[in-house]
Amino acid sequence: MTIRRRSPRPCSFAVRGFTLIELMVTLTVAAIMLGVGIPSFKSFVASQKVKSAAYDLTTSLMIARSEALKRNASVTVAPDTADTWTAGWTVKVGTTTLHQQSTMSGVTITKAASAASIPSNFVYGGSGRLTSAASAQYLQINGTSSIKCVKVDSTGIPTTQTVACP
């Protein structure tokens, strides 16, 4: 019987792992990439909050219009706190709550520049049209780096624009 002996394997640096210099270079590159990416990510998150608030408000208005048509009754969209849409809003038929929106963080909802005051509520009649407005009503959603304008025309259809309200 023959016994085979293994020859000792030479130990090289390539087999052992990373050197300290390689690790430091990798960490430096990662730190630079994070330094460049974080500010743009903050801006992205802020603009998404404004888009989300505009979408939520438009959706609530469309729900109210749809329910007014379906029920042939008045449906109201009103802020939870008097004239403060940023604190959230509620869609109601009489005393029945159909939809509730919670507080929006990172955004403010204000009146349009040309408006005398912020709309206190939106009331849709059984025809799906606004009962109180002869002309369009606007709500402006402001964030740290972007603006959206939600317009509700006299027919009751909400639209959004990525500009300040007129």
GROMACS elastic network, one bead per residue, 0.5 to 0.9 nm:
[ bonds ]
;  ai    aj funct       b0    kb
    6     9     6  0.83579   500
    8    11     6  0.89600   500
   11    14     6  0.86044   500
   11    15     6  0.72494   500
   11    16     6  0.81376   500
   12    15     6  0.57610   500
   12    16     6  0.70700   500
   13    16     6  0.53711   500
   13    17     6  0.72077   500
   13    18     6  0.85914   500
   13    19     6  0.84936   500
   14    17     6  0.63658   500
   14    18     6  0.80163   500
   16    19     6  0.88092   500
   18    21     6  0.81308   500
   18    22     6  0.61742   500
   18    23     6  0.65356   500
   19    22     6  0.52951   500
   19    23     6  0.63801   500
   19    24     6  0.87470   500
   20    23     6  0.51445   500
   20    24     6  0.61780   500
   20    25     6  0.86840   500
   21    24     6  0.51278   500
   21    25     6  0.61874   500
   21    26     6  0.86347   500
   22    25     6  0.52306   500
   22    26     6  0.62422   500
   22    27     6  0.86970   500
   23    26     6  0.51880   500
   23    27     6  0.62113   500
   23    28     6  0.86187   500
   24    27     6  0.51462   500
   24    28     6  0.60952   500
   24    29     6  0.86692   500
   25    28     6  0.51002   500
   25    29     6  0.62418   500
   25    30     6  0.86500   500
   26    29     6  0.52468   500
   26    30     6  0.62293   500
   26    31     6  0.86680   500
   27    30     6  0.50655   500
   27    31     6  0.61188   500
   27    32     6  0.86712   500
   28    31     6  0.51098   500
   28    32     6  0.62618   500
   28    33     6  0.86964   500
   29    32     6  0.51983   500
   29    33     6  0.62635   500
   29    34     6  0.87149   500
   30    33     6  0.51550   500
   30    34     6  0.62224   500
   30    35     6  0.85933   500
   31    34     6  0.51539   500
   31    35     6  0.60862   500
   31    36     6  0.87103   500
   32    35     6  0.50175   500
   32    36     6  0.63311   500
   32    37     6  0.86407   500
   33    36     6  0.52627   500
   33    37     6  0.60913   500
   33    38     6  0.86364   500
   34    37     6  0.50047   500
   34    38     6  0.58611   500
   34    39     6  0.89975   500
   35    38     6  0.58686   500
   35    39     6  0.75421   500
   36    39     6  0.66810   500
   36    40     6  0.74691   500
   37    40     6  0.55530   500
   37    41     6  0.61474   500
   37    42     6  0.88647   500
   38    41     6  0.50058   500
   38    42     6  0.63012   500
   38    43     6  0.88125   500
   39    42     6  0.51940   500
   39    43     6  0.64695   500
   39    44     6  0.87179   500
   40    43     6  0.51058   500
   40    44     6  0.61754   500
   40    45     6  0.87153   500
   41    45     6  0.61859   500
   41    46     6  0.86259   500
   42    45     6  0.51557   500
   42    46     6  0.62252   500
   42    47     6  0.87121   500
   43    46     6  0.51392   500
   43    47     6  0.62513   500
   43    48     6  0.85941   500
   43   144     6  0.80866   500
   43   145     6  0.66986   500
   44    47     6  0.52857   500
   44    48     6  0.61567   500
   44    49     6  0.87439   500
   44   145     6  0.89459   500
   45    48     6  0.50602   500
   45    49     6  0.63052   500
   45    50     6  0.89311   500
   46    49     6  0.52237   500
   46    50     6  0.66923   500
   46    51     6  0.89122   500
   46   106     6  0.71753   500
   46   107     6  0.83943   500
   46   143     6  0.64065   500
   46   144     6  0.63575   500
   46   145     6  0.66174   500
   46   146     6  0.76540   500
   47    50     6  0.52243   500
   47    51     6  0.63193   500
   47    52     6  0.86135   500
   47   143     6  0.68411   500
   47   144     6  0.77666   500
   47   145     6  0.63595   500
   47   146     6  0.56529   500
   47   147     6  0.81747   500
   48    52     6  0.59365   500
   48    53     6  0.84947   500
   49    52     6  0.50495   500
   49    53     6  0.61303   500
   49    54     6  0.86168   500
   49   104     6  0.83352   500
   49   105     6  0.79322   500
   49   106     6  0.68252   500
   49   107     6  0.69719   500
   49   143     6  0.74534   500
   50    53     6  0.51558   500
   50    54     6  0.62040   500
   50    55     6  0.85449   500
   50   106     6  0.80506   500
   50   107     6  0.63042   500
   50   108     6  0.88055   500
   50   141     6  0.64643   500
   50   142     6  0.66922   500
   50   143     6  0.57881   500
   50   144     6  0.89147   500
   50   145     6  0.89853   500
   50   146     6  0.68981   500
   50   147     6  0.68543   500
   50   148     6  0.68179   500
   51    54     6  0.51678   500
   51    55     6  0.60733   500
   51    56     6  0.85644   500
   51   141     6  0.87457   500
   51   146     6  0.88327   500
   51   147     6  0.85865   500
   51   148     6  0.72064   500
   52    55     6  0.50172   500
   52    56     6  0.60369   500
   52    57     6  0.85678   500
   53    56     6  0.50848   500
   53    57     6  0.61396   500
   53    58     6  0.85165   500
   53   104     6  0.69452   500
   53   107     6  0.76926   500
   53   109     6  0.88713   500
   53   141     6  0.73825   500
   53   148     6  0.89580   500
   54    57     6  0.52267   500
   54    58     6  0.60612   500
   54    59     6  0.84587   500
   54   140     6  0.87830   500
   54   141     6  0.68320   500
   54   148     6  0.66497   500
   54   149     6  0.76486   500
   54   150     6  0.66799   500
   54   160     6  0.70833   500
   55    58     6  0.51361   500
   55    59     6  0.59662   500
   55    60     6  0.85361   500
   55   160     6  0.82579   500
   56    59     6  0.50904   500
   56    60     6  0.61519   500
   56    61     6  0.86665   500
   56   101     6  0.78207   500
   57    60     6  0.51342   500
   57    61     6  0.62761   500
   57    62     6  0.86626   500
   57    89     6  0.85974   500
   57   101     6  0.84717   500
   57   150     6  0.79366   500
   57   158     6  0.89552   500
   58    61     6  0.51269   500
   58    62     6  0.61861   500
   58    63     6  0.86153   500
   58   150     6  0.71413   500
   58   151     6  0.89263   500
   58   152     6  0.89130   500
   58   157     6  0.89565   500
   58   158     6  0.59065   500
   58   159     6  0.70210   500
   58   160     6  0.76608   500
   59    62     6  0.50342   500
   59    63     6  0.60874   500
   59    64     6  0.85770   500
   59   158     6  0.85965   500
   60    63     6  0.50451   500
   60    64     6  0.62003   500
   60    65     6  0.86659   500
   60    77     6  0.75495   500
   60    89     6  0.87173   500
   60    90     6  0.82575   500
   60    91     6  0.69136   500
   60    99     6  0.72958   500
   60   100     6  0.85889   500
   60   101     6  0.82246   500
   61    64     6  0.50808   500
   61    65     6  0.62150   500
   61    66     6  0.85961   500
   61    77     6  0.69384   500
   61    91     6  0.81095   500
   61   122     6  0.80873   500
   61   124     6  0.89859   500
   61   152     6  0.85478   500
   61   156     6  0.82069   500
   61   157     6  0.79572   500
   61   158     6  0.67305   500
   62    65     6  0.50533   500
   62    66     6  0.60353   500
   62    67     6  0.84798   500
   62   156     6  0.84326   500
   62   157     6  0.72111   500
   62   158     6  0.70569   500
   63    66     6  0.51259   500
   63    67     6  0.60436   500
   63    68     6  0.85029   500
   63    91     6  0.80038   500
   63    98     6  0.85922   500
   63    99     6  0.82478   500
   64    67     6  0.51789   500
   64    68     6  0.60755   500
   64    69     6  0.86633   500
   64    74     6  0.88714   500
   64    75     6  0.57669   500
   64    76     6  0.68955   500
   64    77     6  0.68739   500
   64    91     6  0.62984   500
   64    92     6  0.78470   500
   64    93     6  0.86723   500
   64    98     6  0.83616   500
   64    99     6  0.87673   500
   64   122     6  0.89682   500
   64   123     6  0.83890   500
   64   124     6  0.68727   500
   64   128     6  0.84258   500
   65    68     6  0.51288   500
   65    69     6  0.63374   500
   65    70     6  0.86344   500
   65    75     6  0.73582   500
   65   123     6  0.88275   500
   65   124     6  0.59357   500
   65   125     6  0.80893   500
   65   126     6  0.85314   500
   65   127     6  0.85860   500
   65   128     6  0.50737   500
   65   129     6  0.73831   500
   65   130     6  0.85835   500
   65   156     6  0.69499   500
   65   157     6  0.78876   500
   66    69     6  0.52352   500
   66    70     6  0.61004   500
   66    71     6  0.85739   500
   66   128     6  0.69690   500
   67    71     6  0.58283   500
   67    72     6  0.78721   500
   67    73     6  0.80428   500
   67    74     6  0.86764   500
   67    75     6  0.70411   500
   67    93     6  0.84507   500
   67    98     6  0.88299   500
   67   124     6  0.89362   500
   67   126     6  0.85836   500
   67   128     6  0.83506   500
   68    71     6  0.53659   500
   68    72     6  0.53748   500
   68    73     6  0.52174   500
   68    74     6  0.56877   500
   68    75     6  0.54718   500
   68    76     6  0.89612   500
   68    93     6  0.82506   500
   68   124     6  0.61207   500
   68   125     6  0.59978   500
   68   127     6  0.70479   500
   68   128     6  0.56992   500
   68   129     6  0.87289   500
   69    72     6  0.50917   500
   69    73     6  0.72589   500
   69    74     6  0.88155   500
   69   124     6  0.86159   500
   69   125     6  0.77085   500
   69   126     6  0.51670   500
   69   127     6  0.57326   500
   69   128     6  0.52419   500
   69   129     6  0.89614   500
   70    73     6  0.80732   500
   70   126     6  0.78831   500
   70   128     6  0.89716   500
   71    74     6  0.82814   500
   71   126     6  0.70434   500
   72   125     6  0.73126   500
   72   127     6  0.68989   500
   72   128     6  0.83793   500
   73    93     6  0.74943   500
   73    94     6  0.89602   500
   73   124     6  0.81181   500
   73   125     6  0.59815   500
   73   127     6  0.83629   500
   74    92     6  0.87630   500
   74    93     6  0.64493   500
   74    94     6  0.77336   500
   74   123     6  0.65336   500
   74   124     6  0.54368   500
   74   126     6  0.57451   500
   74   127     6  0.89419   500
   74   128     6  0.86710   500
   74   131     6  0.85956   500
   75    91     6  0.70015   500
   75    92     6  0.56681   500
   75    94     6  0.72976   500
   75   122     6  0.82993   500
   75   123     6  0.57042   500
   75   124     6  0.51958   500
   75   125     6  0.66546   500
   75   126     6  0.81395   500
   76    90     6  0.79126   500
   76    91     6  0.56541   500
   76    92     6  0.52634   500
   76    93     6  0.64767   500
   76    94     6  0.80417   500
   76   121     6  0.68785   500
   76   122     6  0.57138   500
   76   124     6  0.63293   500
   76   125     6  0.88906   500
   77    89     6  0.68146   500
   77    90     6  0.56418   500
   77    92     6  0.65366   500
   77   121     6  0.56350   500
   77   122     6  0.51139   500
   77   123     6  0.64026   500
   77   124     6  0.83487   500
   78    81     6  0.85247   500
   78    82     6  0.82982   500
   78    83     6  0.83105   500
   78    85     6  0.79086   500
   78    88     6  0.87250   500
   78    89     6  0.54612   500
   78    90     6  0.56037   500
   78    91     6  0.67553   500
   78    92     6  0.82857   500
   78   119     6  0.89039   500
   78   120     6  0.66444   500
   78   122     6  0.64957   500
   78   123     6  0.84401   500
   79    82     6  0.61625   500
   79    83     6  0.62272   500
   79    84     6  0.60044   500
   79    86     6  0.79914   500
   79    87     6  0.71576   500
   79    88     6  0.58419   500
   79    90     6  0.63243   500
   79   120     6  0.72723   500
   79   121     6  0.68797   500
   80    83     6  0.82901   500
   80    84     6  0.73423   500
   80    85     6  0.72193   500
   80    86     6  0.89575   500
   80    87     6  0.64153   500
   80    88     6  0.55796   500
   80    90     6  0.64371   500
   80   100     6  0.89790   500
   80   101     6  0.88215   500
   80   102     6  0.88251   500
   81    84     6  0.53628   500
   81    85     6  0.72348   500
   81    86     6  0.87477   500
   81    87     6  0.64237   500
   81    88     6  0.76432   500
   81    89     6  0.79574   500
   82    85     6  0.80338   500
   82   120     6  0.70990   500
   83    86     6  0.89784   500
   83   117     6  0.89971   500
   83   118     6  0.66662   500
   83   119     6  0.71642   500
   83   120     6  0.52394   500
   83   121     6  0.80677   500
   84    87     6  0.58765   500
   84    88     6  0.77276   500
   84    89     6  0.87328   500
   84   109     6  0.75782   500
   84   110     6  0.81631   500
   84   118     6  0.86223   500
   84   120     6  0.84458   500
   85    88     6  0.55014   500
   85    89     6  0.62975   500
   85   103     6  0.85052   500
   85   104     6  0.87963   500
   85   108     6  0.80384   500
   85   109     6  0.58612   500
   85   110     6  0.77251   500
   85   118     6  0.89864   500
   85   120     6  0.87533   500
   85   139     6  0.89885   500
   86    89     6  0.81421   500
   86   102     6  0.87777   500
   86   103     6  0.60896   500
   86   104     6  0.56538   500
   86   105     6  0.79731   500
   86   107     6  0.72036   500
   86   108     6  0.55441   500
   86   109     6  0.53405   500
   86   110     6  0.82857   500
   86   141     6  0.88888   500
   87   101     6  0.86903   500
   87   102     6  0.68528   500
   87   104     6  0.64563   500
   87   105     6  0.87922   500
   88   100     6  0.76097   500
   88   101     6  0.51169   500
   88   104     6  0.66490   500
   89    99     6  0.84620   500
   89   100     6  0.60881   500
   89   101     6  0.52231   500
   89   102     6  0.69551   500
   89   103     6  0.81784   500
   90    97     6  0.69048   500
   90    98     6  0.76258   500
   90    99     6  0.57866   500
   90   101     6  0.61902   500
   90   102     6  0.87834   500
   91    96     6  0.86254   500
   91    97     6  0.59641   500
   91    98     6  0.54468   500
   91    99     6  0.50050   500
   91   100     6  0.63894   500
   91   101     6  0.85793   500
   92    95     6  0.63590   500
   92    96     6  0.54985   500
   92    98     6  0.54708   500
   92    99     6  0.71992   500
   92   100     6  0.88414   500
   93    96     6  0.52539   500
   93    97     6  0.65696   500
   93    98     6  0.71839   500
   94    97     6  0.80865   500
   97   100     6  0.72083   500
  101   104     6  0.84885   500
  104   107     6  0.62580   500
  104   108     6  0.77751   500
  105   108     6  0.81065   500
  106   142     6  0.87271   500
  106   143     6  0.63902   500
  106   144     6  0.76786   500
  107   141     6  0.66324   500
  107   142     6  0.55335   500
  107   144     6  0.76268   500
  108   140     6  0.81328   500
  108   141     6  0.57419   500
  108   142     6  0.52320   500
  108   143     6  0.66877   500
  109   139     6  0.65250   500
  109   140     6  0.55481   500
  109   142     6  0.63022   500
  110   113     6  0.88752   500
  110   117     6  0.88991   500
  110   118     6  0.65022   500
  110   138     6  0.89254   500
  110   139     6  0.58983   500
  110   140     6  0.51639   500
  110   141     6  0.64382   500
  110   142     6  0.76739   500
  111   114     6  0.82183   500
  111   115     6  0.63332   500
  111   116     6  0.79792   500
  111   117     6  0.60648   500
  111   119     6  0.73652   500
  111   138     6  0.66450   500
  111   139     6  0.51876   500
  111   140     6  0.58511   500
  111   141     6  0.87877   500
  111   165     6  0.83882   500
  112   115     6  0.52067   500
  112   116     6  0.82719   500
  112   117     6  0.80297   500
  112   118     6  0.73464   500
  112   137     6  0.84210   500
  112   138     6  0.57124   500
  112   139     6  0.58816   500
  112   140     6  0.58077   500
  112   149     6  0.81838   500
  112   164     6  0.77435   500
  112   165     6  0.51920   500
  112   166     6  0.62720   500
  113   116     6  0.81283   500
  113   140     6  0.87172   500
  113   164     6  0.82425   500
  113   165     6  0.65963   500
  113   166     6  0.61363   500
  114   117     6  0.89006   500
  114   165     6  0.80225   500
  114   166     6  0.59422   500
  115   118     6  0.70372   500
  115   119     6  0.89065   500
  115   137     6  0.82615   500
  115   138     6  0.78746   500
  115   166     6  0.84196   500
  117   120     6  0.83738   500
  118   121     6  0.88089   500
  118   137     6  0.87738   500
  118   138     6  0.79464   500
  118   139     6  0.70995   500
  119   122     6  0.72879   500
  119   137     6  0.72386   500
  119   138     6  0.77659   500
  119   139     6  0.76990   500
  122   130     6  0.68311   500
  122   131     6  0.81790   500
  122   132     6  0.77634   500
  122   133     6  0.86501   500
  122   152     6  0.89962   500
  122   156     6  0.88798   500
  123   129     6  0.82948   500
  123   130     6  0.56204   500
  123   131     6  0.58542   500
  123   132     6  0.69127   500
  124   127     6  0.76433   500
  124   128     6  0.55581   500
  124   129     6  0.54106   500
  124   131     6  0.58250   500
  124   132     6  0.84923   500
  124   156     6  0.71521   500
  125   128     6  0.54619   500
  125   129     6  0.57434   500
  125   130     6  0.61915   500
  125   131     6  0.57186   500
  126   129     6  0.75324   500
  127   130     6  0.85534   500
  128   131     6  0.88307   500
  128   155     6  0.72873   500
  128   156     6  0.64303   500
  128   157     6  0.86401   500
  129   133     6  0.88848   500
  129   153     6  0.88797   500
  129   154     6  0.65717   500
  129   157     6  0.79892   500
  130   133     6  0.58637   500
  130   134     6  0.82540   500
  130   152     6  0.86702   500
  130   153     6  0.82396   500
  130   154     6  0.59928   500
  130   155     6  0.63799   500
  130   156     6  0.51813   500
  130   157     6  0.89567   500
  131   134     6  0.83167   500
  131   154     6  0.85413   500
  131   156     6  0.89335   500
  132   154     6  0.87760   500
  133   136     6  0.68463   500
  133   137     6  0.73606   500
  133   153     6  0.82098   500
  133   154     6  0.59158   500
  133   156     6  0.89785   500
  134   153     6  0.86044   500
  134   154     6  0.58129   500
  135   152     6  0.87555   500
  135   153     6  0.63754   500
  135   154     6  0.52959   500
  136   151     6  0.66217   500
  136   152     6  0.54869   500
  136   154     6  0.54269   500
  136   155     6  0.86744   500
  136   156     6  0.86291   500
  137   150     6  0.83791   500
  137   151     6  0.58191   500
  137   152     6  0.52415   500
  137   153     6  0.63575   500
  137   154     6  0.79608   500
  138   149     6  0.68218   500
  138   150     6  0.56783   500
  138   152     6  0.63299   500
  138   153     6  0.85947   500
  138   165     6  0.67150   500
  138   166     6  0.82704   500
  139   148     6  0.85871   500
  139   149     6  0.59679   500
  139   150     6  0.52431   500
  139   151     6  0.66433   500
  139   152     6  0.85991   500
  139   165     6  0.74166   500
  140   147     6  0.71630   500
  140   148     6  0.59600   500
  140   150     6  0.62354   500
  140   151     6  0.86301   500
  140   163     6  0.89567   500
  140   164     6  0.67634   500
  140   165     6  0.60687   500
  141   146     6  0.85147   500
  141   147     6  0.57098   500
  141   148     6  0.51286   500
  141   149     6  0.61340   500
  141   150     6  0.76788   500
  141   164     6  0.85655   500
  142   145     6  0.80304   500
  142   146     6  0.63441   500
  142   148     6  0.66962   500
  142   149     6  0.87209   500
  142   164     6  0.87757   500
  143   146     6  0.52888   500
  143   147     6  0.61553   500
  143   148     6  0.86944   500
  144   147     6  0.84739   500
  146   162     6  0.79652   500
  146   163     6  0.84870   500
  147   161     6  0.86100   500
  147   162     6  0.60917   500
  147   163     6  0.59786   500
  147   164     6  0.61497   500
  147   165     6  0.89260   500
  148   160     6  0.66298   500
  148   161     6  0.56518   500
  148   163     6  0.56977   500
  148   164     6  0.64327   500
  148   165     6  0.78204   500
  149   159     6  0.81760   500
  149   160     6  0.54418   500
  149   161     6  0.51145   500
  149   162     6  0.63667   500
  149   163     6  0.61941   500
  149   164     6  0.58612   500
  149   165     6  0.52328   500
  149   166     6  0.88200   500
  150   158     6  0.66440   500
  150   159     6  0.57105   500
  150   161     6  0.66377   500
  150   165     6  0.78343   500
  151   157     6  0.81768   500
  151   158     6  0.55138   500
  151   159     6  0.52849   500
  151   160     6  0.61627   500
  151   161     6  0.79926   500
  151   165     6  0.80757   500
  152   155     6  0.78103   500
  152   156     6  0.56717   500
  152   157     6  0.55856   500
  152   159     6  0.65022   500
  152   160     6  0.88884   500
  153   156     6  0.54029   500
  153   157     6  0.58873   500
  153   158     6  0.67015   500
  153   159     6  0.83538   500
  154   157     6  0.76337   500
  155   158     6  0.89350   500
  160   163     6  0.88712   500
  161   164     6  0.79229   500
  161   165     6  0.81715   500
  162   165     6  0.89934   500
  163   166     6  0.88132   500
